[in-house]
Amino acid sequence: MMSLRTGTCLLAVAMVLAVSSGWAQQSTPPPMPDATSVPAKTFSQQELDQLLAPVALYPDALLAQIFMASTYPLEVVEAARWVKANPNMKEKDLEEAMQTQTWDPAVKALTAVPQVLEQMNDKLDWTQKLGDAFLAQQQDVMKTVQSLRAKAKAAGNLESSAEQTVKTEQEGSETIYVVEPSAPDVVYVPIYNPYVVYGVWWYPYPPYYLYPPHYVYPPHVAFTAGIFVGAAIWGHCNWHGGYVSVHVSHYNSFNRTNINNPNWNHNVDHRKGVPYKDKAVAQQYNRGTNDQAAKSREEFRGRADAGRAELQDGDRSPSQNQADRGQAQNRAQQTDRDQVSQRASTTQNQASSSRESSSGGFSGASSGASTRAASARGSASRGGGGGGRGGGGRR
């Protein structure tokens, strides 16, 4: 009996010692981190690969310029419209003309490479997504470019040529690919199929394309004719830091300024009300995702569509444009008539209902016929009005 009590006491002492020395705590697994405490990124890696595939092989300076300009999609539309109207404006004349424009300098710079500006305008959904991704996840965007370049290099599609020089730099175990034009102040824009240039595409959904459907791509990487840009392209990619910066001397020369700060910062005033997709970016620039942002998004779509329509009108005859405007005016007039008819029928229904109510509880049988007739007329009017407004819905 004594030995049993002794053993029990020894066991209790051992348990106390285990707790005091941390043995019991060591046997307890550490708590798992709360997954909800880490906010999910707005753009997944698949989306970044798809967005960047069409431009990842562009020269560094041009690529940086595209990144910065894409954050101002509405001004891209305005600049593309201006370039369409002034196709012969080049070099010094272009530089002079840009002094009077109010767009962001990043957008002005791309007027020197009109085909790039035109592609950004034609693929405006891609442009806006690219700008949103760049503002929200700049380092991820830069890393994705390097990842895509490494794949293109492995597939034999990223090599030095008469148009470009491809250099490599080492940062620890990572290889950085730098792409520069072979001739100073001249840009050769690469042309390639983003679905095949990186090897076998690794996602079930294809990347974005900048060229129109059924465009016949070269089997490998080709280039446009050289474009003299002078100091117009002043962007710079800092691959080691994961951000873009400003080539100060080029910037000052083209924009006729005297800055000394190489850092680039987004200017919310040139966004012109276009909402930001990423919530943190929206809060940073005081553009929350609210009703006002939704209204701005609708206004942006309308102005962008109008800009693209004007660009297309430049390729049409005056008689075709006049006919289209006449049809649009007729549709607007029909819509106005439908809305007037609907308001009239609604007023008539309200008046009939008021008469029925004021005639007492026993007058329903006598007023029912007139009410049904008014309702039928209102339904017919609303049916016609709905058809007139059907073309105005979102696409």
Secondary structure, DSSP 8 states (H G I E B T S, - for coil): -HHHHHHHHHHHHHHHHHHHHTHHHHTS------GGGS---SS-HHHHHHHHTTTTTS-HHHHHHHHHHTT-HHHHHHHHHHHHH-TT--HHHHHHHHTT--S-HHHHHGGGSHHHHHHHHHTHHHHHHHHHHHHH-HHHHHHHHHHHHHHHHHTT-----SSEEEEEEEETTEEEEEEEESSTTEE--EE--TTTTTSS--SSS----SS-TT----SS-EE---EE-TTS--EEEETTTTEEEE-HHHHHHHHT------B----GGGGTT---SSHHHHHHTT--SSHHHHHHHHHHHHHHHHHHHHHHHTTS-HHHHHHHHHHHHHHHHHHHHHHHHHHHHHHHHHHHHHHHHHT-TT-HHHHHHHHHHHHHHHHHHHHHHHHHHGGGS--
